[in-house]
Amino acid sequence: MIDVLIGFFLATLITQAFTTRLFRLILWYALNSLFLGLIAFYEGININDDEMKIMGIVTIAVKFFAIPYILKYFFAKFNIPRSIKPITSIQYLVIIIPIILVFTFYLITPLLNNFAHHSNYIAIAISSLMLSLLLMIEHKNIAAKIIGFLDIENSLFLLGISATDGMPMLIEIGIFVDLLMLIVIINILFKHQGEAQ
């Protein structure tokens, strides 16, 4: 089950790179967060970790429901352009994304022997980090950059789950504090953009 969820997690990131409409990008981010929460929940079941189960549920509540709603509200309030055509043309993205995936697996292969469990998941998490960075780089639209930053956080969460068989609750709480700070930054940026216009 986790294999399928991680496959969908990676697929949503790849789809985001090709998305040209803002609200569709938010939808794909929400689905990415949903799969992340389900991965954490099922991993908690597999390793019998109640904290991980709770974290999966909280992840779904915050990242699948709350954050997309907040983002959609801010984007509509400040009239952020809904067209987010990437700088890189789709023809080049079709080439770049497989190169990133293959290069990441090749780069991380020597390190995978150090991990007894979930070695493939670690490679996918690092690939997800690279794809999230690509999303930030290939767009000028501030909204796409913000979602790319949130995708990076999701990828780091997956990396933590894969590499450590669960993360201490303190680290998980710190991640959500970072997300709250991000919401504050979004508000400041949009106010600044509104004043500039």
C-alpha positions as CSV (number, residue, x, y, z in Angstrom):
1,M,0.0,0.0,0.0
2,I,2.8,2.4,0.9
3,D,4.5,1.7,-2.4
4,V,1.3,2.8,-4.3
5,L,1.0,5.9,-2.1
6,I,4.6,6.9,-2.7
7,G,4.1,6.4,-6.4
8,F,1.1,8.8,-6.3
9,F,3.1,11.2,-4.2
10,L,5.8,11.4,-6.8
11,A,3.3,11.6,-9.7
12,T,1.6,14.6,-8.2
13,L,4.9,16.4,-8.1
14,I,5.7,15.6,-11.7
15,T,2.2,16.8,-12.7
16,Q,2.7,20.1,-10.9
17,A,5.7,20.8,-13.1
18,F,3.4,20.7,-16.1
19,T,0.5,22.6,-14.6
20,T,-0.3,26.0,-16.1
21,R,-3.3,27.0,-14.0
22,L,-2.9,28.3,-10.4
23,F,-5.9,26.6,-8.8
24,R,-5.0,23.3,-10.4
25,L,-1.5,23.6,-8.9
26,I,-3.1,24.1,-5.5
27,L,-5.2,21.0,-6.1
28,W,-2.1,18.9,-7.0
29,Y,-0.4,20.2,-3.9
30,A,-3.4,19.2,-1.8
31,L,-3.3,15.7,-3.2
32,N,0.4,15.5,-2.7
33,S,-0.2,16.3,1.0
34,L,-3.0,13.8,1.2
35,F,-0.7,11.0,0.0
36,L,2.0,12.2,2.4
37,G,-0.5,12.0,5.3
38,L,-1.6,8.5,4.3
39,I,2.0,7.4,4.0
40,A,2.7,8.6,7.5
41,F,-0.5,7.0,8.8
42,Y,0.2,3.6,7.2
43,E,3.8,3.7,8.3
44,G,2.7,4.3,11.8
45,I,0.5,1.2,11.6
46,N,3.4,-0.9,10.2
47,I,5.9,0.2,12.9
48,N,3.2,0.4,15.6
49,D,3.9,4.1,16.3
50,D,0.9,6.0,17.6
51,E,2.6,9.4,17.2
52,M,3.2,8.7,13.5
53,K,-0.5,7.8,13.1
54,I,-1.5,11.0,14.7
55,M,0.9,13.0,12.6
56,G,-0.5,11.4,9.5
57,I,-4.0,12.6,10.5
58,V,-2.8,16.0,11.4
59,T,-0.9,16.3,8.1
60,I,-4.1,15.5,6.2
61,A,-6.1,18.0,8.2
62,V,-3.6,20.9,8.0
63,K,-2.0,20.3,4.5
64,F,-4.9,18.8,2.6
65,F,-7.7,20.9,3.9
66,A,-6.4,24.1,5.7
67,I,-3.4,25.3,3.8
68,P,-4.9,24.9,0.3
69,Y,-8.0,26.8,1.5
70,I,-5.8,29.6,2.9
71,L,-3.7,29.7,-0.3
72,K,-6.8,29.9,-2.5
73,Y,-8.2,32.7,-0.3
74,F,-5.0,34.8,-0.5
75,F,-4.5,34.2,-4.2
76,A,-8.1,35.3,-4.9
77,K,-7.9,38.3,-2.5
78,F,-4.8,39.7,-4.1
79,N,-5.7,38.9,-7.7
80,I,-2.7,36.7,-8.3
81,P,-2.7,35.8,-12.0
82,R,-4.2,32.4,-12.5
83,S,-2.0,31.6,-15.5
84,I,1.3,30.2,-14.3
85,K,3.0,29.2,-17.5
86,P,6.5,27.9,-16.6
87,I,9.6,29.5,-18.0
88,T,10.8,26.2,-19.4
89,S,8.8,24.9,-22.3
90,I,7.0,21.6,-21.9
91,Q,9.2,19.9,-24.5
92,Y,12.2,20.5,-22.4
93,L,10.5,19.6,-19.1
94,V,9.7,16.2,-20.7
95,I,13.5,15.7,-21.0
96,I,14.6,17.4,-17.8
97,I,12.3,15.5,-15.3
98,P,13.4,12.0,-16.3
99,I,17.1,13.2,-16.1
100,I,16.5,14.5,-12.6
101,L,14.9,11.2,-11.5
102,V,17.7,9.0,-13.0
103,F,20.5,11.3,-11.8
104,T,19.1,11.4,-8.3
105,F,18.8,7.6,-8.1
106,Y,22.3,7.3,-9.5
107,L,23.7,9.8,-7.0
108,I,22.1,8.3,-4.0
109,T,22.8,4.6,-4.8
110,P,26.1,4.4,-2.9
111,L,24.4,5.7,0.3
112,L,21.4,3.4,0.1
113,N,23.4,0.5,1.6
114,N,23.6,2.4,4.9
115,F,19.8,2.1,5.3
116,A,18.3,-1.3,6.2
117,H,14.7,-0.2,5.4
118,H,13.0,2.0,2.8
119,S,16.1,2.6,0.7
120,N,14.0,3.2,-2.4
121,Y,11.8,5.6,-0.5
122,I,14.8,7.7,0.4
123,A,15.8,8.0,-3.2
124,I,12.2,9.0,-4.1
125,A,12.1,11.6,-1.3
126,I,15.4,13.1,-2.7
127,S,14.0,13.1,-6.2
128,S,10.9,14.8,-4.8
129,L,13.1,17.5,-3.3
130,M,14.7,18.1,-6.7
131,L,11.3,18.3,-8.5
132,S,10.1,20.8,-5.9
133,L,13.2,23.0,-6.5
134,L,12.5,22.7,-10.2
135,L,8.9,24.0,-9.6
136,M,10.3,27.0,-7.8
137,I,12.9,27.7,-10.4
138,E,10.8,27.4,-13.5
139,H,8.1,29.9,-12.4
140,K,8.2,33.7,-12.0
141,N,4.8,33.7,-10.4
142,I,5.2,34.1,-6.6
143,A,2.3,31.7,-5.9
144,A,4.0,28.9,-7.7
145,K,7.2,29.6,-5.8
146,I,5.3,29.4,-2.5
147,I,3.7,26.0,-3.4
148,G,7.2,24.8,-4.5
149,F,8.4,25.7,-1.0
150,L,5.6,23.8,0.6
151,D,6.4,20.8,-1.7
152,I,10.0,20.9,-0.4
153,E,8.7,20.7,3.1
154,N,6.5,17.7,2.1
155,S,9.6,16.0,0.6
156,L,11.6,16.6,3.7
157,F,8.8,15.1,5.8
158,L,8.9,12.0,3.5
159,L,12.7,11.8,3.8
160,G,12.4,11.9,7.6
161,I,9.9,9.1,7.6
162,S,11.9,7.0,5.2
163,A,15.3,7.5,6.8
164,T,14.4,7.2,10.5
165,D,11.3,5.0,10.7
166,G,9.5,8.0,12.2
167,M,10.5,11.4,13.5
168,P,10.4,12.7,17.0
169,M,7.2,14.7,17.7
170,L,9.4,17.8,18.5
171,I,10.7,17.8,14.9
172,E,7.2,17.4,13.5
173,I,5.9,20.3,15.6
174,G,8.8,22.4,14.4
175,I,7.7,21.6,10.8
176,F,4.2,22.9,11.4
177,V,5.6,26.0,13.1
178,D,7.6,26.6,9.9
179,L,4.3,26.3,8.0
180,L,2.7,28.9,10.2
181,M,5.6,31.3,9.7
182,L,5.2,30.7,5.9
183,I,1.6,31.8,6.1
184,V,2.7,35.0,7.8
185,I,5.4,35.5,5.0
186,I,2.7,34.9,2.4
187,N,0.5,37.6,3.9
188,I,3.4,40.1,4.0
189,L,4.5,39.4,0.4
190,F,1.0,39.7,-1.0
191,K,0.5,43.0,0.9
192,H,3.7,44.3,-0.6
193,Q,2.7,43.1,-4.0
194,G,-0.7,44.8,-3.6
195,E,0.9,48.1,-2.6
196,A,3.3,47.9,-5.6
197,Q,0.4,47.6,-8.0
